[in-house]
Amino acid sequence: MQVQNTVVESKTATTPATVYIKKWLGFLIKYGSLIIGALVAIIPVLVVFIGSFKSRDEFMKSGVLALPKHFTFENYVTAFVDGQMLTGFKNTIFIFVVSIIGKLLLGTMIAYVLNRFDFKLKKGIMALFLIATLIPAITTQVATFQIVNGLGLFNKIWSIIVLNLGTDVISVYIFLQYLEGISVSLDEAAILEGASYFQIYRKIILPLLKAPMITVLIISGVGIYNDFYNPFLYMPDPALKVISTALFAFKGPYGTNWPVILAGVIIVILPILIVFLVLQKYIYNGVSGSVK
């Protein structure tokens, strides 16, 4: 009996070699997947960056990751000047700032009302937000175009701003979850001091919603910054081009100047990349706080 137990124990015992192999296997799987994910994200950007320094002939004949023989910034100058990037940045910044301010104010106001007040249409409004997210945007484009045109906003910069001001349910949800963690006693104390509901919203609620506001700013801001369809459809005037439609100018009937387009892509990427790197910690803080 003792011999049998010894044999069983020897079979089930884990040897140091097995532990070592399992440890390194887990190490390779974990870090290998991270390296593959990083390469998938970095290689396309690297291809764009390298290609932006090549001439058109060299780009067509050399490999995508082959370094250019002569580094030149001529493509960047051409993209910025001929693509009227300065006009595109000016219009994009105006649309971005006005749209984001409007989205944040509307989103926080809606979340504040839905969280702090009880009224008959409360559930109905939340249901409408959810239904709106289920309707494909492409199916409403004809009606949306007719409304924008009927308001006299076609070929005007305010048409894009009005379309961007539609508060999405994700933003409202994030603000609502943060408001759940803000004690109602703060509102009651402010009311006892004679504060109005608007003063409570402006002086108490808004400052406490700083983290989710930055999260929504980044998430919604990237979409506004990269939007091509709406400016292309509602603002065909060349004087109203944004940075996304400015890149489209280099695609003509006689071919496509890829190195210049890639240089324009790098110019477009840099501002939003810098903003993201500076504010990326707030994405985690905002989203993690929304699910507490």
Order of alpha helices (4+ residues) and beta strands (2+ residues): alpha-alpha-alpha-alpha-alpha-alpha-alpha-alpha-alpha-alpha-alpha-alpha-alpha-alpha-beta-beta-alpha
